[in-house]
Amino acid sequence: MSNDLFATRRHFIGAVTAALATAGFGLSSAKVSSSMTKSTEVLPSEGIVPSFDGAIGWLKSAPLTAAGLRGKVILVQFWTYTCINWLRTLPYVRAWAEKYKNQGLVVIGVHTPEFSFEHNVDNVQQAMKDMRVAYPVAIDNDYAIWNAFANHYWPALYFVDSMGGIRHHYYGEGAYEESERVIQRLLNEAGANGIGPELVTADARRAEVAADWDDLESSESYLGSARSQHVASSGGALRNSSRAYAAPAQLTINQWALVGNWTFENEAVVLSDVNGRIVYQFHARDLHLVMGPVTRGTSSRFRVLIDGVPPGAARGFDVDDQGNGTVTEQRLYQLIRQPLPVAERRFEIEFLDSGVAAYAFTFS
């Protein structure tokens, strides 16, 4: 299957989680597919943990093997570092890794990239540093581990007992209490001492903060020609050729438009000249944009407006109150965090320098 199909599953995770939360099920019960069990039930067997041999490298650890980890409880999470759904699970996984590391738990992050730039190990290392990921990470650039697990989602959790058996899985966000209870049960089964019922307190920062599901009416939107939707620029998208685009005076919710000279490439829209803009009509607390310089090591200045004025108190982490920021890395940038009341707004970003690629909008 293609990476494009995998990517739609990331969008599906977020959409289903949001739909369940909106319907009143709550974040903790939002799920796509999980072997849900009550505390009094026996955790089922879901097969033997596959090999990690397909990793092209490891970060924060020498190469790990399933056989070498026998006797340990293993938590495997598939992730890719620009995925907003994964980012919102990270505070819990990070806390579990720290709390239970001396009681027999080994957390393994399997980084399976979505965008081309996420294949760059330097980018992954920088993301791990920025996001305080201290547990071992397998670099799965060839999707070998992904396929060995028959996995289809970012993020995905697999819970492995001390004998190497997969006993539970969870796809998407939420169910944090349930997941930690499974960890505690597997550690108790393995003979660990001092495993009490207390749960971790997540330290969520920036884009890691849980979504405001009640006010989330915008979903992930890809900009590249392979997956772009709801483009309102005049003339439509011209693939792999630079042309001038314009935006209509009004946009409906979740429509977006380019202004200036841009090129639609497969994964991203690339600014061909200075002073290009992207306009998006959205309804969410937070707005993020996955973007980066076309050439690593360069930068591009930008300015953000919301309803035509600087964001002020609605600024995200990566801009000041006047909306000024700089693209320096290929990553997710938090550009808007609305204070209450959250409302439908018109977002605009103007790039003052050329040589920037914009990949996807995400919302919380």
Disulfide bonds with the S-S distance in Angstrom:
none
